[in-house]
């Protein structure tokens, strides 16, 4: 049981390190974020969706709101993603 606990703590620290290397580039509804994620992927940029509401529901508690879905990219790709995100936002406003 103790090794399992050590593994859990190790994985938590790993997740923390990964999150520190990510930059939030956009937040909106799940549908809109998924669309932007696909556009970034088409341009060779990996991204990650973080949905606190869905995570909370599956864990048995609620965190965030139903529309608070965040899209992250690795910090090394943030400069490349910014013009794509800006263009996406301007097209949404049309």
Rosetta constraint file for C-alpha pairs under 8 A:
AtomPair CA 1 CA 5 HARMONIC 6.34 0.50
AtomPair CA 2 CA 6 HARMONIC 6.19 0.50
AtomPair CA 3 CA 7 HARMONIC 6.08 0.50
AtomPair CA 4 CA 8 HARMONIC 6.13 0.50
AtomPair CA 5 CA 9 HARMONIC 6.23 0.50
AtomPair CA 6 CA 10 HARMONIC 6.04 0.50
AtomPair CA 7 CA 11 HARMONIC 6.04 0.50
AtomPair CA 8 CA 12 HARMONIC 6.14 0.50
AtomPair CA 9 CA 13 HARMONIC 6.24 0.50
AtomPair CA 10 CA 14 HARMONIC 6.22 0.50
AtomPair CA 11 CA 15 HARMONIC 6.12 0.50
AtomPair CA 12 CA 16 HARMONIC 6.18 0.50
AtomPair CA 13 CA 17 HARMONIC 6.23 0.50
AtomPair CA 14 CA 18 HARMONIC 6.26 0.50
AtomPair CA 15 CA 19 HARMONIC 6.17 0.50
AtomPair CA 16 CA 20 HARMONIC 6.25 0.50
AtomPair CA 17 CA 21 HARMONIC 6.61 0.50
AtomPair CA 18 CA 22 HARMONIC 6.69 0.50
AtomPair CA 21 CA 74 HARMONIC 5.82 0.50
AtomPair CA 21 CA 75 HARMONIC 5.68 0.50
AtomPair CA 22 CA 72 HARMONIC 5.80 0.50
AtomPair CA 22 CA 73 HARMONIC 5.44 0.50
AtomPair CA 22 CA 74 HARMONIC 4.45 0.50
AtomPair CA 22 CA 75 HARMONIC 5.35 0.50
AtomPair CA 23 CA 72 HARMONIC 5.20 0.50
AtomPair CA 23 CA 73 HARMONIC 5.43 0.50
AtomPair CA 23 CA 74 HARMONIC 6.08 0.50
AtomPair CA 23 CA 75 HARMONIC 5.59 0.50
AtomPair CA 23 CA 78 HARMONIC 6.88 0.50
AtomPair CA 24 CA 70 HARMONIC 6.68 0.50
AtomPair CA 24 CA 71 HARMONIC 5.76 0.50
AtomPair CA 24 CA 72 HARMONIC 4.36 0.50
AtomPair CA 24 CA 73 HARMONIC 6.67 0.50
AtomPair CA 25 CA 70 HARMONIC 7.77 0.50
AtomPair CA 25 CA 71 HARMONIC 5.90 0.50
AtomPair CA 25 CA 72 HARMONIC 5.66 0.50
AtomPair CA 25 CA 73 HARMONIC 6.89 0.50
AtomPair CA 25 CA 78 HARMONIC 7.67 0.50
AtomPair CA 25 CA 81 HARMONIC 7.91 0.50
AtomPair CA 25 CA 82 HARMONIC 7.41 0.50
AtomPair CA 25 CA 85 HARMONIC 7.31 0.50
AtomPair CA 26 CA 33 HARMONIC 7.34 0.50
AtomPair CA 26 CA 70 HARMONIC 5.93 0.50
AtomPair CA 26 CA 71 HARMONIC 5.24 0.50
AtomPair CA 26 CA 72 HARMONIC 7.29 0.50
AtomPair CA 26 CA 85 HARMONIC 7.50 0.50
AtomPair CA 27 CA 33 HARMONIC 6.89 0.50
AtomPair CA 27 CA 68 HARMONIC 6.47 0.50
AtomPair CA 27 CA 69 HARMONIC 5.48 0.50
AtomPair CA 27 CA 70 HARMONIC 4.37 0.50
AtomPair CA 27 CA 71 HARMONIC 6.12 0.50
AtomPair CA 28 CA 32 HARMONIC 6.38 0.50
AtomPair CA 28 CA 33 HARMONIC 6.11 0.50
AtomPair CA 28 CA 67 HARMONIC 6.18 0.50
AtomPair CA 28 CA 68 HARMONIC 5.89 0.50
AtomPair CA 28 CA 69 HARMONIC 5.54 0.50
AtomPair CA 28 CA 70 HARMONIC 6.77 0.50
AtomPair CA 29 CA 33 HARMONIC 6.13 0.50
AtomPair CA 29 CA 66 HARMONIC 7.89 0.50
AtomPair CA 29 CA 67 HARMONIC 4.73 0.50
AtomPair CA 29 CA 68 HARMONIC 6.38 0.50
AtomPair CA 29 CA 69 HARMONIC 5.81 0.50
AtomPair CA 30 CA 34 HARMONIC 5.97 0.50
AtomPair CA 30 CA 67 HARMONIC 6.85 0.50
AtomPair CA 30 CA 68 HARMONIC 7.91 0.50
AtomPair CA 30 CA 69 HARMONIC 5.72 0.50
AtomPair CA 31 CA 35 HARMONIC 6.30 0.50
AtomPair CA 32 CA 36 HARMONIC 6.38 0.50
AtomPair CA 33 CA 37 HARMONIC 6.07 0.50
AtomPair CA 33 CA 49 HARMONIC 7.59 0.50
AtomPair CA 33 CA 69 HARMONIC 7.00 0.50
AtomPair CA 33 CA 70 HARMONIC 7.21 0.50
AtomPair CA 33 CA 71 HARMONIC 6.43 0.50
AtomPair CA 34 CA 38 HARMONIC 6.34 0.50
AtomPair CA 34 CA 49 HARMONIC 7.83 0.50
AtomPair CA 35 CA 39 HARMONIC 6.45 0.50
AtomPair CA 36 CA 40 HARMONIC 6.18 0.50
AtomPair CA 36 CA 85 HARMONIC 7.45 0.50
AtomPair CA 36 CA 88 HARMONIC 7.25 0.50
AtomPair CA 37 CA 41 HARMONIC 6.17 0.50
AtomPair CA 37 CA 47 HARMONIC 6.36 0.50
AtomPair CA 37 CA 48 HARMONIC 7.81 0.50
AtomPair CA 37 CA 49 HARMONIC 7.95 0.50
AtomPair CA 37 CA 71 HARMONIC 7.36 0.50
AtomPair CA 38 CA 42 HARMONIC 6.17 0.50
AtomPair CA 39 CA 43 HARMONIC 6.52 0.50
AtomPair CA 40 CA 44 HARMONIC 6.43 0.50
AtomPair CA 40 CA 45 HARMONIC 5.10 0.50
AtomPair CA 40 CA 46 HARMONIC 6.93 0.50
AtomPair CA 40 CA 47 HARMONIC 7.36 0.50
AtomPair CA 40 CA 81 HARMONIC 7.01 0.50
AtomPair CA 40 CA 84 HARMONIC 7.32 0.50
AtomPair CA 41 CA 45 HARMONIC 5.03 0.50
AtomPair CA 41 CA 46 HARMONIC 5.86 0.50
AtomPair CA 41 CA 47 HARMONIC 7.48 0.50
AtomPair CA 45 CA 73 HARMONIC 7.44 0.50
AtomPair CA 45 CA 77 HARMONIC 6.67 0.50
AtomPair CA 45 CA 81 HARMONIC 7.14 0.50
AtomPair CA 46 CA 73 HARMONIC 6.29 0.50
AtomPair CA 46 CA 74 HARMONIC 7.37 0.50
AtomPair CA 47 CA 71 HARMONIC 6.73 0.50
AtomPair CA 47 CA 72 HARMONIC 5.44 0.50
AtomPair CA 47 CA 73 HARMONIC 4.50 0.50
AtomPair CA 47 CA 74 HARMONIC 7.08 0.50
AtomPair CA 48 CA 71 HARMONIC 5.75 0.50
AtomPair CA 48 CA 72 HARMONIC 5.10 0.50
AtomPair CA 48 CA 73 HARMONIC 6.40 0.50
AtomPair CA 49 CA 69 HARMONIC 6.95 0.50
AtomPair CA 49 CA 70 HARMONIC 5.71 0.50
AtomPair CA 49 CA 71 HARMONIC 4.70 0.50
AtomPair CA 49 CA 72 HARMONIC 6.36 0.50
AtomPair CA 50 CA 69 HARMONIC 5.89 0.50
AtomPair CA 50 CA 70 HARMONIC 5.10 0.50
AtomPair CA 50 CA 71 HARMONIC 6.36 0.50
AtomPair CA 50 CA 72 HARMONIC 7.67 0.50
AtomPair CA 51 CA 55 HARMONIC 6.23 0.50
AtomPair CA 51 CA 68 HARMONIC 6.74 0.50
AtomPair CA 51 CA 69 HARMONIC 4.71 0.50
AtomPair CA 51 CA 70 HARMONIC 6.42 0.50
AtomPair CA 52 CA 56 HARMONIC 5.93 0.50
AtomPair CA 52 CA 62 HARMONIC 7.93 0.50
AtomPair CA 52 CA 63 HARMONIC 5.58 0.50
AtomPair CA 52 CA 64 HARMONIC 5.48 0.50
AtomPair CA 52 CA 65 HARMONIC 7.61 0.50
AtomPair CA 52 CA 68 HARMONIC 7.28 0.50
AtomPair CA 52 CA 69 HARMONIC 7.11 0.50
AtomPair CA 53 CA 57 HARMONIC 6.21 0.50
AtomPair CA 53 CA 62 HARMONIC 5.87 0.50
AtomPair CA 53 CA 63 HARMONIC 5.11 0.50
AtomPair CA 53 CA 64 HARMONIC 5.09 0.50
AtomPair CA 53 CA 65 HARMONIC 5.67 0.50
AtomPair CA 53 CA 66 HARMONIC 5.64 0.50
AtomPair CA 53 CA 68 HARMONIC 7.33 0.50
AtomPair CA 54 CA 58 HARMONIC 6.20 0.50
AtomPair CA 54 CA 62 HARMONIC 7.87 0.50
AtomPair CA 54 CA 66 HARMONIC 7.80 0.50
AtomPair CA 55 CA 59 HARMONIC 6.21 0.50
AtomPair CA 55 CA 62 HARMONIC 7.91 0.50
AtomPair CA 55 CA 63 HARMONIC 7.72 0.50
AtomPair CA 56 CA 60 HARMONIC 6.11 0.50
AtomPair CA 56 CA 61 HARMONIC 4.84 0.50
AtomPair CA 56 CA 62 HARMONIC 4.43 0.50
AtomPair CA 56 CA 63 HARMONIC 5.22 0.50
AtomPair CA 57 CA 61 HARMONIC 5.30 0.50
AtomPair CA 57 CA 62 HARMONIC 5.32 0.50
AtomPair CA 57 CA 63 HARMONIC 7.81 0.50
AtomPair CA 64 CA 68 HARMONIC 6.36 0.50
AtomPair CA 73 CA 77 HARMONIC 6.38 0.50
AtomPair CA 73 CA 78 HARMONIC 6.28 0.50
AtomPair CA 73 CA 81 HARMONIC 7.76 0.50
AtomPair CA 74 CA 78 HARMONIC 6.46 0.50
AtomPair CA 77 CA 81 HARMONIC 6.09 0.50
AtomPair CA 78 CA 82 HARMONIC 6.08 0.50
AtomPair CA 79 CA 83 HARMONIC 7.70 0.50
AtomPair CA 80 CA 84 HARMONIC 7.53 0.50
AtomPair CA 81 CA 85 HARMONIC 6.11 0.50
AtomPair CA 82 CA 86 HARMONIC 6.05 0.50
AtomPair CA 83 CA 87 HARMONIC 6.06 0.50
AtomPair CA 84 CA 88 HARMONIC 6.17 0.50
AtomPair CA 85 CA 89 HARMONIC 6.17 0.50
AtomPair CA 86 CA 90 HARMONIC 6.22 0.50
AtomPair CA 87 CA 91 HARMONIC 6.17 0.50
AtomPair CA 88 CA 92 HARMONIC 6.31 0.50
AtomPair CA 89 CA 93 HARMONIC 6.53 0.50
AtomPair CA 90 CA 94 HARMONIC 6.81 0.50
